[in-house]
Each structure stands twice: as structure tokens, then as C-alpha cells.
């Protein structure tokens, strides 16, 4: 008399169903990508004629631009930076 484990059979049945569903899904995705007719491509913005760009240099003549001052030079830090061994706790 053979001992049949029902729980093992049910797990195997669910595994087979999940595997079959996954294979079906992969076949469906491949079928859609290979055998469907692609839609007509829409023209990209680069393919259209560019509009004329006009550059005005009036901003350089304005008083606000003339009032701008350059930043001062940032001097490098002269003191010691950090610890010699950063992986040792600060209390030691």
C-alpha cells in the first residue's frame, strides 16, 4: 500500500499551474512584439523645422548687470581636517 502525500501533490499542482501561466505570459509578450504591425511613428521634435532664435544682448547694457560684482576668492582651509583614523570612535 503506497503512502500518498496530498499536501505535496497540491503544492506540485500549484507549481505546474504557475509555471504554465508564466510560460503563456512569456509567449504572449513575444507574440505581441514580433508579429504585430507597429504603429506609424510620430514625427519627433528634432525632425520639424526649428524656429528662428533671436539673441538680444540688451541685458549686458542694463544697470543691474553693471552693478554685479565678482565673488571674493575663497581661501583654502588651513587647519587640520578630520581625524587620522575616522573608523575609531571619537571618545578614544
PyMOL Python script that loads the backbone (N, CA, C, O; Angstrom):
from pymol import cmd

cmd.read_pdbstr("""\
ATOM      1  N   UNK A   1       0.841  -1.171   0.000  1.00  0.00           N
ATOM      2  CA  UNK A   1       0.000   0.000   0.000  1.00  0.00           C
ATOM      3  C   UNK A   1       0.891   1.241   0.000  1.00  0.00           C
ATOM      4  O   UNK A   1       1.733   1.407   0.883  1.00  0.00           O
ATOM      5  N   UNK A   2       0.706   2.091  -0.974  1.00  0.00           N
ATOM      6  CA  UNK A   2       1.538   3.283  -1.143  1.00  0.00           C
ATOM      7  C   UNK A   2       0.989   4.427  -0.299  1.00  0.00           C
ATOM      8  O   UNK A   2      -0.222   4.604  -0.162  1.00  0.00           O
ATOM      9  N   UNK A   3       1.916   5.194   0.259  1.00  0.00           N
ATOM     10  CA  UNK A   3       1.521   6.367   1.039  1.00  0.00           C
ATOM     11  C   UNK A   3       1.555   7.571   0.105  1.00  0.00           C
ATOM     12  O   UNK A   3       2.587   7.867  -0.499  1.00  0.00           O
ATOM     13  N   UNK A   4       0.434   8.259  -0.012  1.00  0.00           N
ATOM     14  CA  UNK A   4       0.332   9.428  -0.901  1.00  0.00           C
ATOM     15  C   UNK A   4       0.230  10.670  -0.025  1.00  0.00           C
ATOM     16  O   UNK A   4      -0.648  10.778   0.831  1.00  0.00           O
ATOM     17  N   UNK A   5       1.136  11.591  -0.254  1.00  0.00           N
ATOM     18  CA  UNK A   5       1.113  12.838   0.487  1.00  0.00           C
ATOM     19  C   UNK A   5       0.316  13.858  -0.319  1.00  0.00           C
ATOM     20  O   UNK A   5       0.777  14.337  -1.355  1.00  0.00           O
ATOM     21  N   UNK A   6      -0.879  14.186   0.160  1.00  0.00           N
ATOM     22  CA  UNK A   6      -1.768  15.086  -0.572  1.00  0.00           C
ATOM     23  C   UNK A   6      -1.224  16.510  -0.604  1.00  0.00           C
ATOM     24  O   UNK A   6      -1.376  17.218  -1.600  1.00  0.00           O
ATOM     25  N   UNK A   7      -0.598  16.921   0.481  1.00  0.00           N
ATOM     26  CA  UNK A   7      -0.094  18.294   0.535  1.00  0.00           C
ATOM     27  C   UNK A   7       0.996  18.505  -0.511  1.00  0.00           C
ATOM     28  O   UNK A   7       1.047  19.561  -1.141  1.00  0.00           O
ATOM     29  N   UNK A   8       1.861  17.523  -0.703  1.00  0.00           N
ATOM     30  CA  UNK A   8       2.927  17.621  -1.699  1.00  0.00           C
ATOM     31  C   UNK A   8       2.338  17.673  -3.106  1.00  0.00           C
ATOM     32  O   UNK A   8       2.824  18.419  -3.955  1.00  0.00           O
ATOM     33  N   UNK A   9       1.296  16.886  -3.354  1.00  0.00           N
ATOM     34  CA  UNK A   9       0.655  16.873  -4.669  1.00  0.00           C
ATOM     35  C   UNK A   9       0.006  18.226  -4.956  1.00  0.00           C
ATOM     36  O   UNK A   9       0.070  18.710  -6.086  1.00  0.00           O
ATOM     37  N   UNK A  10      -0.613  18.836  -3.957  1.00  0.00           N
ATOM     38  CA  UNK A  10      -1.254  20.134  -4.159  1.00  0.00           C
ATOM     39  C   UNK A  10      -0.209  21.202  -4.463  1.00  0.00           C
ATOM     40  O   UNK A  10      -0.412  22.033  -5.349  1.00  0.00           O
ATOM     41  N   UNK A  11       0.906  21.188  -3.737  1.00  0.00           N
ATOM     42  CA  UNK A  11       1.968  22.165  -4.000  1.00  0.00           C
ATOM     43  C   UNK A  11       2.511  21.981  -5.406  1.00  0.00           C
ATOM     44  O   UNK A  11       2.787  22.956  -6.106  1.00  0.00           O
ATOM     45  N   UNK A  12       2.665  20.723  -5.820  1.00  0.00           N
ATOM     46  CA  UNK A  12       3.179  20.461  -7.152  1.00  0.00           C
ATOM     47  C   UNK A  12       2.171  20.914  -8.207  1.00  0.00           C
ATOM     48  O   UNK A  12       2.570  21.427  -9.252  1.00  0.00           O
ATOM     49  N   UNK A  13       0.897  20.737  -7.959  1.00  0.00           N
ATOM     50  CA  UNK A  13      -0.147  21.157  -8.896  1.00  0.00           C
ATOM     51  C   UNK A  13      -0.141  22.677  -9.031  1.00  0.00           C
ATOM     52  O   UNK A  13      -0.249  23.193 -10.144  1.00  0.00           O
ATOM     53  N   UNK A  14      -0.018  23.409  -7.914  1.00  0.00           N
ATOM     54  CA  UNK A  14       0.048  24.875  -7.976  1.00  0.00           C
ATOM     55  C   UNK A  14       1.307  25.336  -8.700  1.00  0.00           C
ATOM     56  O   UNK A  14       1.274  26.312  -9.450  1.00  0.00           O
ATOM     57  N   UNK A  15       2.408  24.641  -8.477  1.00  0.00           N
ATOM     58  CA  UNK A  15       3.651  24.995  -9.155  1.00  0.00           C
ATOM     59  C   UNK A  15       3.515  24.812 -10.661  1.00  0.00           C
ATOM     60  O   UNK A  15       3.967  25.658 -11.433  1.00  0.00           O
ATOM     61  N   UNK A  16       2.899  23.721 -11.079  1.00  0.00           N
ATOM     62  CA  UNK A  16       2.718  23.460 -12.508  1.00  0.00           C
ATOM     63  C   UNK A  16       1.800  24.510 -13.120  1.00  0.00           C
ATOM     64  O   UNK A  16       2.057  24.984 -14.227  1.00  0.00           O
ATOM     65  N   UNK A  17       0.736  24.879 -12.419  1.00  0.00           N
ATOM     66  CA  UNK A  17      -0.165  25.916 -12.929  1.00  0.00           C
ATOM     67  C   UNK A  17       0.546  27.274 -13.033  1.00  0.00           C
ATOM     68  O   UNK A  17       0.359  27.997 -14.012  1.00  0.00           O
ATOM     69  N   UNK A  18       1.351  27.615 -12.041  1.00  0.00           N
ATOM     70  CA  UNK A  18       2.087  28.875 -12.079  1.00  0.00           C
ATOM     71  C   UNK A  18       3.117  28.861 -13.202  1.00  0.00           C
ATOM     72  O   UNK A  18       3.300  29.870 -13.884  1.00  0.00           O
ATOM     73  N   UNK A  19       3.783  27.747 -13.401  1.00  0.00           N
ATOM     74  CA  UNK A  19       4.761  27.621 -14.477  1.00  0.00           C
ATOM     75  C   UNK A  19       4.083  27.735 -15.837  1.00  0.00           C
ATOM     76  O   UNK A  19       4.602  28.401 -16.733  1.00  0.00           O
ATOM     77  N   UNK A  20       2.944  27.100 -16.000  1.00  0.00           N
ATOM     78  CA  UNK A  20       2.206  27.171 -17.263  1.00  0.00           C
ATOM     79  C   UNK A  20       1.736  28.605 -17.524  1.00  0.00           C
ATOM     80  O   UNK A  20       1.794  29.081 -18.658  1.00  0.00           O
ATOM     81  N   UNK A  21       1.272  29.289 -16.482  1.00  0.00           N
ATOM     82  CA  UNK A  21       0.846  30.678 -16.637  1.00  0.00           C
ATOM     83  C   UNK A  21       1.992  31.585 -17.025  1.00  0.00           C
ATOM     84  O   UNK A  21       1.830  32.480 -17.854  1.00  0.00           O
ATOM     85  N   UNK A  22       3.153  31.358 -16.426  1.00  0.00           N
ATOM     86  CA  UNK A  22       4.334  32.171 -16.749  1.00  0.00           C
ATOM     87  C   UNK A  22       4.765  31.934 -18.188  1.00  0.00           C
ATOM     88  O   UNK A  22       5.078  32.885 -18.905  1.00  0.00           O
ATOM     89  N   UNK A  23       4.786  30.687 -18.615  1.00  0.00           N
ATOM     90  CA  UNK A  23       5.166  30.366 -19.992  1.00  0.00           C
ATOM     91  C   UNK A  23       4.171  30.986 -20.968  1.00  0.00           C
ATOM     92  O   UNK A  23       4.575  31.520 -22.001  1.00  0.00           O
ATOM     93  N   UNK A  24       2.896  30.925 -20.662  1.00  0.00           N
ATOM     94  CA  UNK A  24       1.865  31.526 -21.510  1.00  0.00           C
ATOM     95  C   UNK A  24       2.046  33.036 -21.599  1.00  0.00           C
ATOM     96  O   UNK A  24       1.893  33.617 -22.674  1.00  0.00           O
ATOM     97  N   UNK A  25       2.365  33.666 -20.498  1.00  0.00           N
ATOM     98  CA  UNK A  25       2.582  35.110 -20.485  1.00  0.00           C
ATOM     99  C   UNK A  25       3.802  35.492 -21.320  1.00  0.00           C
ATOM    100  O   UNK A  25       3.764  36.477 -22.058  1.00  0.00           O
ATOM    101  N   UNK A  26       4.882  34.719 -21.208  1.00  0.00           N
ATOM    102  CA  UNK A  26       6.094  34.992 -21.999  1.00  0.00           C
ATOM    103  C   UNK A  26       5.797  34.831 -23.485  1.00  0.00           C
ATOM    104  O   UNK A  26       6.237  35.651 -24.291  1.00  0.00           O
ATOM    105  N   UNK A  27       5.062  33.793 -23.859  1.00  0.00           N
ATOM    106  CA  UNK A  27       4.701  33.582 -25.264  1.00  0.00           C
ATOM    107  C   UNK A  27       3.836  34.717 -25.768  1.00  0.00           C
ATOM    108  O   UNK A  27       4.018  35.163 -26.901  1.00  0.00           O
ATOM    109  N   UNK A  28       2.909  35.196 -24.972  1.00  0.00           N
ATOM    110  CA  UNK A  28       2.042  36.308 -25.356  1.00  0.00           C
ATOM    111  C   UNK A  28       2.847  37.585 -25.588  1.00  0.00           C
ATOM    112  O   UNK A  28       2.596  38.304 -26.555  1.00  0.00           O
ATOM    113  N   UNK A  29       3.799  37.872 -24.723  1.00  0.00           N
ATOM    114  CA  UNK A  29       4.628  39.071 -24.879  1.00  0.00           C
ATOM    115  C   UNK A  29       5.483  38.965 -26.133  1.00  0.00           C
ATOM    116  O   UNK A  29       5.603  39.935 -26.881  1.00  0.00           O
ATOM    117  N   UNK A  30       6.074  37.810 -26.370  1.00  0.00           N
ATOM    118  CA  UNK A  30       6.885  37.617 -27.570  1.00  0.00           C
ATOM    119  C   UNK A  30       6.014  37.740 -28.817  1.00  0.00           C
ATOM    120  O   UNK A  30       6.426  38.357 -29.799  1.00  0.00           O
ATOM    121  N   UNK A  31       4.832  37.168 -28.788  1.00  0.00           N
ATOM    122  CA  UNK A  31       3.915  37.238 -29.939  1.00  0.00           C
ATOM    123  C   UNK A  31       3.553  38.688 -30.244  1.00  0.00           C
ATOM    124  O   UNK A  31       3.540  39.087 -31.409  1.00  0.00           O
ATOM    125  N   UNK A  32       3.261  39.478 -29.222  1.00  0.00           N
ATOM    126  CA  UNK A  32       2.897  40.884 -29.436  1.00  0.00           C
ATOM    127  C   UNK A  32       4.055  41.671 -30.012  1.00  0.00           C
ATOM    128  O   UNK A  32       3.842  42.509 -30.888  1.00  0.00           O
ATOM    129  N   UNK A  33       5.260  41.433 -29.557  1.00  0.00           N
ATOM    130  CA  UNK A  33       6.397  42.221 -30.011  1.00  0.00           C
ATOM    131  C   UNK A  33       6.875  41.809 -31.398  1.00  0.00           C
ATOM    132  O   UNK A  33       7.395  42.652 -32.130  1.00  0.00           O
ATOM    133  N   UNK A  34       6.721  40.558 -31.782  1.00  0.00           N
ATOM    134  CA  UNK A  34       7.252  40.112 -33.065  1.00  0.00           C
ATOM    135  C   UNK A  34       6.249  40.175 -34.200  1.00  0.00           C
ATOM    136  O   UNK A  34       6.616  40.489 -35.332  1.00  0.00           O
ATOM    137  N   UNK A  35       4.997  39.883 -33.916  1.00  0.00           N
ATOM    138  CA  UNK A  35       4.053  39.688 -35.007  1.00  0.00           C
ATOM    139  C   UNK A  35       2.983  40.760 -35.142  1.00  0.00           C
ATOM    140  O   UNK A  35       2.116  40.632 -36.006  1.00  0.00           O
ATOM    141  N   UNK A  36       3.002  41.778 -34.354  1.00  0.00           N
ATOM    142  CA  UNK A  36       2.031  42.849 -34.525  1.00  0.00           C
ATOM    143  C   UNK A  36       2.632  43.936 -35.399  1.00  0.00           C
ATOM    144  O   UNK A  36       3.846  44.138 -35.407  1.00  0.00           O
ATOM    145  N   UNK A  37       1.781  44.631 -36.131  1.00  0.00           N
ATOM    146  CA  UNK A  37       2.235  45.700 -37.021  1.00  0.00           C
ATOM    147  C   UNK A  37       2.499  46.936 -36.172  1.00  0.00           C
ATOM    148  O   UNK A  37       1.624  47.372 -35.424  1.00  0.00           O
ATOM    149  N   UNK A  38       3.692  47.502 -36.278  1.00  0.00           N
ATOM    150  CA  UNK A  38       3.981  48.686 -35.468  1.00  0.00           C
ATOM    151  C   UNK A  38       3.175  49.888 -35.946  1.00  0.00           C
ATOM    152  O   UNK A  38       2.852  50.006 -37.128  1.00  0.00           O
ATOM    153  N   UNK A  39       2.860  50.766 -35.020  1.00  0.00           N
ATOM    154  CA  UNK A  39       2.126  51.972 -35.356  1.00  0.00           C
ATOM    155  C   UNK A  39       3.018  52.906 -36.158  1.00  0.00           C
ATOM    156  O   UNK A  39       4.245  52.831 -36.095  1.00  0.00           O
ATOM    157  N   UNK A  40       2.376  53.784 -36.910  1.00  0.00           N
ATOM    158  CA  UNK A  40       3.132  54.752 -37.693  1.00  0.00           C
ATOM    159  C   UNK A  40       3.853  55.696 -36.742  1.00  0.00           C
ATOM    160  O   UNK A  40       3.231  56.269 -35.847  1.00  0.00           O
ATOM    161  N   UNK A  41       5.156  55.864 -36.926  1.00  0.00           N
ATOM    162  CA  UNK A  41       5.891  56.712 -35.979  1.00  0.00           C
ATOM    163  C   UNK A  41       5.474  58.173 -36.087  1.00  0.00           C
ATOM    164  O   UNK A  41       5.223  58.690 -37.175  1.00  0.00           O
ATOM    165  N   UNK A  42       5.409  58.815 -34.945  1.00  0.00           N
ATOM    166  CA  UNK A  42       5.085  60.235 -34.923  1.00  0.00           C
ATOM    167  C   UNK A  42       6.360  61.033 -35.155  1.00  0.00           C
ATOM    168  O   UNK A  42       7.436  60.624 -34.719  1.00  0.00           O
ATOM    169  N   UNK A  43       6.250  62.141 -35.822  1.00  0.00           N
ATOM    170  CA  UNK A  43       7.466  62.920 -36.075  1.00  0.00           C
ATOM    171  C   UNK A  43       8.030  63.469 -34.775  1.00  0.00           C
ATOM    172  O   UNK A  43       7.296  63.983 -33.931  1.00  0.00           O
ATOM    173  N   UNK A  44       9.330  63.352 -34.629  1.00  0.00           N
ATOM    174  CA  UNK A  44       9.976  63.840 -33.417  1.00  0.00           C
ATOM    175  C   UNK A  44      10.174  65.350 -33.530  1.00  0.00           C
ATOM    176  O   UNK A  44      10.175  65.888 -34.637  1.00  0.00           O
ATOM    177  N   UNK A  45      10.341  66.038 -32.406  1.00  0.00           N
ATOM    178  CA  UNK A  45      10.563  67.482 -32.467  1.00  0.00           C
ATOM    179  C   UNK A  45      11.829  67.849 -33.234  1.00  0.00           C
ATOM    180  O   UNK A  45      11.925  68.946 -33.785  1.00  0.00           O
ATOM    181  N   UNK A  46      12.795  66.941 -33.270  1.00  0.00           N
ATOM    182  CA  UNK A  46      14.033  67.229 -33.995  1.00  0.00           C
ATOM    183  C   UNK A  46      13.798  67.206 -35.503  1.00  0.00           C
ATOM    184  O   UNK A  46      14.542  67.846 -36.247  1.00  0.00           O
ATOM    185  N   UNK A  47      12.781  66.485 -35.967  1.00  0.00           N
ATOM    186  CA  UNK A  47      12.512  66.382 -37.394  1.00  0.00           C
ATOM    187  C   UNK A  47      11.781  67.608 -37.924  1.00  0.00           C
ATOM    188  O   UNK A  47      11.822  67.869 -39.127  1.00  0.00           O
ATOM    189  N   UNK A  48      11.121  68.358 -37.069  1.00  0.00           N
ATOM    190  CA  UNK A  48      10.411  69.551 -37.514  1.00  0.00           C
ATOM    191  C   UNK A  48      11.389  70.690 -37.712  1.00  0.00           C
ATOM    192  O   UNK A  48      12.493  70.674 -37.168  1.00  0.00           O
ATOM    193  N   UNK A  49      10.986  71.671 -38.485  1.00  0.00           N
ATOM    194  CA  UNK A  49      11.867  72.805 -38.748  1.00  0.00           C
ATOM    195  C   UNK A  49      12.004  73.638 -37.476  1.00  0.00           C
ATOM    196  O   UNK A  49      11.008  73.956 -36.826  1.00  0.00           O
ATOM    197  N   UNK A  50      13.220  73.985 -37.130  1.00  0.00           N
ATOM    198  CA  UNK A  50      13.394  74.801 -35.920  1.00  0.00           C
ATOM    199  C   UNK A  50      12.931  76.237 -36.172  1.00  0.00           C
ATOM    200  O   UNK A  50      13.049  76.766 -37.277  1.00  0.00           O
ATOM    201  N   UNK A  51      12.410  76.835 -35.132  1.00  0.00           N
ATOM    202  CA  UNK A  51      12.013  78.229 -35.251  1.00  0.00           C
ATOM    203  C   UNK A  51      13.257  79.104 -35.152  1.00  0.00           C
ATOM    204  O   UNK A  51      14.284  78.693 -34.612  1.00  0.00           O
ATOM    205  N   UNK A  52      13.146  80.293 -35.672  1.00  0.00           N
ATOM    206  CA  UNK A  52      14.296  81.184 -35.666  1.00  0.00           C
ATOM    207  C   UNK A  52      14.528  81.695 -34.241  1.00  0.00           C
ATOM    208  O   UNK A  52      13.596  82.141 -33.572  1.00  0.00           O
ATOM    209  N   UNK A  53      15.768  81.625 -33.793  1.00  0.00           N
ATOM    210  CA  UNK A  53      16.132  82.071 -32.449  1.00  0.00           C
ATOM    211  C   UNK A  53      16.851  83.403 -32.569  1.00  0.00           C
ATOM    212  O   UNK A  53      17.833  83.537 -33.299  1.00  0.00           O
ATOM    213  N   UNK A  54      16.344  84.378 -31.843  1.00  0.00           N
ATOM    214  CA  UNK A  54      16.979  85.691 -31.846  1.00  0.00           C
ATOM    215  C   UNK A  54      17.609  85.935 -30.488  1.00  0.00           C
ATOM    216  O   UNK A  54      16.949  85.789 -29.459  1.00  0.00           O
ATOM    217  N   UNK A  55      18.861  86.300 -30.479  1.00  0.00           N
ATOM    218  CA  UNK A  55      19.578  86.575 -29.241  1.00  0.00           C
ATOM    219  C   UNK A  55      19.767  88.073 -29.126  1.00  0.00           C
ATOM    220  O   UNK A  55      20.350  88.713 -30.001  1.00  0.00           O
ATOM    221  N   UNK A  56      19.265  88.620 -28.033  1.00  0.00           N
ATOM    222  CA  UNK A  56      19.457  90.049 -27.789  1.00  0.00           C
ATOM    223  C   UNK A  56      20.461  90.219 -26.661  1.00  0.00           C
ATOM    224  O   UNK A  56      20.423  89.491 -25.670  1.00  0.00           O
ATOM    225  N   UNK A  57      21.329  91.153 -26.813  1.00  0.00           N
ATOM    226  CA  UNK A  57      22.368  91.393 -25.821  1.00  0.00           C
ATOM    227  C   UNK A  57      22.069  92.636 -24.987  1.00  0.00           C
ATOM    228  O   UNK A  57      22.978  93.227 -24.403  1.00  0.00           O
ATOM    229  N   UNK A  58      20.807  93.029 -24.931  1.00  0.00           N
ATOM    230  CA  UNK A  58      20.418  94.211 -24.168  1.00  0.00           C
ATOM    231  C   UNK A  58      20.645  94.026 -22.673  1.00  0.00           C
ATOM    232  O   UNK A  58      20.817  95.013 -21.957  1.00  0.00           O
ATOM    233  N   UNK A  59      20.648  92.801 -22.186  1.00  0.00           N
ATOM    234  CA  UNK A  59      20.825  92.557 -20.764  1.00  0.00           C
ATOM    235  C   UNK A  59      22.200  93.038 -20.293  1.00  0.00           C
ATOM    236  O   UNK A  59      22.355  93.440 -19.140  1.00  0.00           O
ATOM    237  N   UNK A  60      23.183  92.999 -21.169  1.00  0.00           N
ATOM    238  CA  UNK A  60      24.520  93.441 -20.790  1.00  0.00           C
ATOM    239  C   UNK A  60      24.615  94.960 -20.665  1.00  0.00           C
ATOM    240  O   UNK A  60      25.558  95.475 -20.064  1.00  0.00           O
ATOM    241  N   UNK A  61      23.648  95.675 -21.226  1.00  0.00           N
ATOM    242  CA  UNK A  61      23.637  97.141 -21.157  1.00  0.00           C
ATOM    243  C   UNK A  61      22.855  97.650 -19.942  1.00  0.00           C
ATOM    244  O   UNK A  61      22.921  98.835 -19.617  1.00  0.00           O
ATOM    245  N   UNK A  62      22.116  96.763 -19.272  1.00  0.00           N
ATOM    246  CA  UNK A  62      21.275  97.192 -18.156  1.00  0.00           C
ATOM    247  C   UNK A  62      22.124  97.545 -16.931  1.00  0.00           C
ATOM    248  O   UNK A  62      23.245  97.064 -16.766  1.00  0.00           O
ATOM    249  N   UNK A  63      21.548  98.407 -16.075  1.00  0.00           N
ATOM    250  CA  UNK A  63      22.249  98.858 -14.870  1.00  0.00           C
ATOM    251  C   UNK A  63      22.403  97.707 -13.864  1.00  0.00           C
ATOM    252  O   UNK A  63      23.405  97.646 -13.151  1.00  0.00           O
ATOM    253  N   UNK A  64      21.435  96.804 -13.801  1.00  0.00           N
ATOM    254  CA  UNK A  64      21.510  95.675 -12.870  1.00  0.00           C
ATOM    255  C   UNK A  64      22.708  94.783 -13.200  1.00  0.00           C
ATOM    256  O   UNK A  64      23.368  94.282 -12.291  1.00  0.00           O
ATOM    257  N   UNK A  65      22.994  94.581 -14.477  1.00  0.00           N
ATOM    258  CA  UNK A  65      24.145  93.765 -14.865  1.00  0.00           C
ATOM    259  C   UNK A  65      25.449  94.484 -14.542  1.00  0.00           C
ATOM    260  O   UNK A  65      26.427  93.859 -14.131  1.00  0.00           O
ATOM    261  N   UNK A  66      25.456  95.796 -14.729  1.00  0.00           N
ATOM    262  CA  UNK A  66      26.671  96.574 -14.461  1.00  0.00           C
ATOM    263  C   UNK A  66      26.987  96.635 -12.970  1.00  0.00           C
ATOM    264  O   UNK A  66      28.145  96.803 -12.590  1.00  0.00           O
ATOM    265  N   UNK A  67      25.958  96.501 -12.114  1.00  0.00           N
ATOM    266  CA  UNK A  67      26.154  96.551 -10.658  1.00  0.00           C
ATOM    267  C   UNK A  67      26.655  95.227 -10.083  1.00  0.00           C
ATOM    268  O   UNK A  67      27.028  95.176  -8.911  1.00  0.00           O
ATOM    269  N   UNK A  68      26.672  94.168 -10.870  1.00  0.00           N
ATOM    270  CA  UNK A  68      27.137  92.874 -10.374  1.00  0.00           C
ATOM    271  C   UNK A  68      28.630  92.928 -10.073  1.00  0.00           C
ATOM    272  O   UNK A  68      29.404  93.543 -10.806  1.00  0.00           O
ATOM    273  N   UNK A  69      29.018  92.272  -8.982  1.00  0.00           N
ATOM    274  CA  UNK A  69      30.426  92.218  -8.577  1.00  0.00           C
ATOM    275  C   UNK A  69      30.855  90.756  -8.506  1.00  0.00           C
ATOM    276  O   UNK A  69      30.041  89.899  -8.161  1.00  0.00           O
ATOM    277  N   UNK A  70      32.109  90.452  -8.823  1.00  0.00           N
ATOM    278  CA  UNK A  70      32.560  89.050  -8.739  1.00  0.00           C
ATOM    279  C   UNK A  70      32.711  88.612  -7.286  1.00  0.00           C
ATOM    280  O   UNK A  70      32.906  89.438  -6.394  1.00  0.00           O
ATOM    281  N   UNK A  71      32.621  87.328  -7.067  1.00  0.00           N
ATOM    282  CA  UNK A  71      32.828  86.773  -5.730  1.00  0.00           C
ATOM    283  C   UNK A  71      34.275  86.964  -5.306  1.00  0.00           C
ATOM    284  O   UNK A  71      35.185  87.031  -6.133  1.00  0.00           O
ATOM    285  N   UNK A  72      34.463  87.050  -3.985  1.00  0.00           N
ATOM    286  CA  UNK A  72      35.830  87.091  -3.478  1.00  0.00           C
ATOM    287  C   UNK A  72      36.435  85.695  -3.612  1.00  0.00           C
ATOM    288  O   UNK A  72      35.719  84.694  -3.648  1.00  0.00           O
ATOM    289  N   UNK A  73      37.745  85.647  -3.685  1.00  0.00           N
ATOM    290  CA  UNK A  73      38.417  84.364  -3.794  1.00  0.00           C
ATOM    291  C   UNK A  73      38.260  83.600  -2.483  1.00  0.00           C
ATOM    292  O   UNK A  73      38.479  84.156  -1.407  1.00  0.00           O
ATOM    293  N   UNK A  74      37.885  82.344  -2.571  1.00  0.00           N
ATOM    294  CA  UNK A  74      37.707  81.510  -1.377  1.00  0.00           C
ATOM    295  C   UNK A  74      39.052  80.889  -1.046  1.00  0.00           C
ATOM    296  O   UNK A  74      39.640  80.174  -1.857  1.00  0.00           O
ATOM    297  N   UNK A  75      39.526  81.172   0.151  1.00  0.00           N
ATOM    298  CA  UNK A  75      40.833  80.661   0.564  1.00  0.00           C
ATOM    299  C   UNK A  75      40.681  79.229   1.086  1.00  0.00           C
ATOM    300  O   UNK A  75      39.671  78.908   1.713  1.00  0.00           O
ATOM    301  N   UNK A  76      41.658  78.377   0.838  1.00  0.00           N
ATOM    302  CA  UNK A  76      41.572  77.002   1.328  1.00  0.00           C
ATOM    303  C   UNK A  76      41.678  76.940   2.846  1.00  0.00           C
ATOM    304  O   UNK A  76      42.281  77.804   3.482  1.00  0.00           O
ATOM    305  N   UNK A  77      41.074  75.892   3.411  1.00  0.00           N
ATOM    306  CA  UNK A  77      41.088  75.685   4.853  1.00  0.00           C
ATOM    307  C   UNK A  77      42.501  75.337   5.289  1.00  0.00           C
ATOM    308  O   UNK A  77      43.121  74.436   4.725  1.00  0.00           O
ATOM    309  N   UNK A  78      43.016  76.046   6.292  1.00  0.00           N
ATOM    310  CA  UNK A  78      44.413  75.865   6.697  1.00  0.00           C
ATOM    311  C   UNK A  78      44.576  75.000   7.944  1.00  0.00           C
ATOM    312  O   UNK A  78      45.686  74.547   8.225  1.00  0.00           O
ATOM    313  N   UNK A  79      43.515  74.758   8.692  1.00  0.00           N
ATOM    314  CA  UNK A  79      43.606  73.966   9.914  1.00  0.00           C
ATOM    315  C   UNK A  79      43.554  72.477   9.555  1.00  0.00           C
ATOM    316  O   UNK A  79      43.364  72.119   8.392  1.00  0.00           O
ATOM    317  N   UNK A  80      43.726  71.609  10.571  1.00  0.00           N
ATOM    318  CA  UNK A  80      43.715  70.173  10.339  1.00  0.00           C
ATOM    319  C   UNK A  80      42.290  69.707  10.054  1.00  0.00           C
ATOM    320  O   UNK A  80      41.353  70.101  10.748  1.00  0.00           O
ATOM    321  N   UNK A  81      42.130  68.878   9.044  1.00  0.00           N
ATOM    322  CA  UNK A  81      40.813  68.366   8.682  1.00  0.00           C
ATOM    323  C   UNK A  81      40.620  66.960   9.228  1.00  0.00           C
ATOM    324  O   UNK A  81      41.491  66.107   9.058  1.00  0.00           O
ATOM    325  N   UNK A  82      39.506  66.708   9.874  1.00  0.00           N
ATOM    326  CA  UNK A  82      39.121  65.374  10.298  1.00  0.00           C
ATOM    327  C   UNK A  82      40.063  64.717  11.288  1.00  0.00           C
ATOM    328  O   UNK A  82      40.934  65.359  11.874  1.00  0.00           O
ATOM    329  N   UNK A  83      39.859  63.408  11.457  1.00  0.00           N
ATOM    330  CA  UNK A  83      40.701  62.616  12.349  1.00  0.00           C
ATOM    331  C   UNK A  83      41.650  61.764  11.527  1.00  0.00           C
ATOM    332  O   UNK A  83      41.427  61.542  10.337  1.00  0.00           O
ATOM    333  N   UNK A  84      42.699  61.294  12.160  1.00  0.00           N
ATOM    334  CA  UNK A  84      43.658  60.446  11.454  1.00  0.00           C
ATOM    335  C   UNK A  84      43.003  59.119  11.062  1.00  0.00           C
ATOM    336  O   UNK A  84      43.199  58.631   9.949  1.00  0.00           O
ATOM    337  N   UNK A  85      42.226  58.539  11.978  1.00  0.00           N
ATOM    338  CA  UNK A  85      41.532  57.294  11.690  1.00  0.00           C
ATOM    339  C   UNK A  85      40.024  57.534  11.926  1.00  0.00           C
ATOM    340  O   UNK A  85      39.588  57.545  13.077  1.00  0.00           O
ATOM    341  N   UNK A  86      39.240  57.723  10.885  1.00  0.00           N
ATOM    342  CA  UNK A  86      37.821  58.025  11.056  1.00  0.00           C
ATOM    343  C   UNK A  86      37.007  56.847  11.548  1.00  0.00           C
ATOM    344  O   UNK A  86      35.846  57.026  11.916  1.00  0.00           O
ATOM    345  N   UNK A  87      37.571  55.649  11.567  1.00  0.00           N
ATOM    346  CA  UNK A  87      36.808  54.466  11.970  1.00  0.00           C
ATOM    347  C   UNK A  87      36.911  54.175  13.458  1.00  0.00           C
ATOM    348  O   UNK A  87      36.240  53.274  13.962  1.00  0.00           O
ATOM    349  N   UNK A  88      37.739  54.921  14.161  1.00  0.00           N
ATOM    350  CA  UNK A  88      37.843  54.780  15.607  1.00  0.00           C
ATOM    351  C   UNK A  88      36.868  55.778  16.225  1.00  0.00           C
ATOM    352  O   UNK A  88      36.726  56.896  15.729  1.00  0.00           O
ATOM    353  N   UNK A  89      36.193  55.378  17.311  1.00  0.00           N
ATOM    354  CA  UNK A  89      35.206  56.267  17.925  1.00  0.00           C
ATOM    355  C   UNK A  89      35.898  57.533  18.452  1.00  0.00           C
ATOM    356  O   UNK A  89      37.093  57.523  18.750  1.00  0.00           O
ATOM    357  N   UNK A  90      35.125  58.619  18.562  1.00  0.00           N
ATOM    358  CA  UNK A  90      35.684  59.914  18.942  1.00  0.00           C
ATOM    359  C   UNK A  90      36.156  59.941  20.402  1.00  0.00           C
ATOM    360  O   UNK A  90      36.991  60.771  20.762  1.00  0.00           O
ATOM    361  N   UNK A  91      35.632  59.045  21.241  1.00  0.00           N
ATOM    362  CA  UNK A  91      35.992  59.074  22.661  1.00  0.00           C
ATOM    363  C   UNK A  91      37.384  58.508  22.932  1.00  0.00           C
ATOM    364  O   UNK A  91      37.917  58.708  24.023  1.00  0.00           O
ATOM    365  N   UNK A  92      37.977  57.820  21.987  1.00  0.00           N
ATOM    366  CA  UNK A  92      39.290  57.191  22.234  1.00  0.00           C
ATOM    367  C   UNK A  92      40.396  58.141  21.905  1.00  0.00           C
ATOM    368  O   UNK A  92      41.569  57.795  22.047  1.00  0.00           O
TER     369      UNK A  92
END
""", "prot")
cmd.dss("prot")
cmd.show_as("cartoon", "prot")
cmd.util.cbc("prot")
cmd.orient("prot")
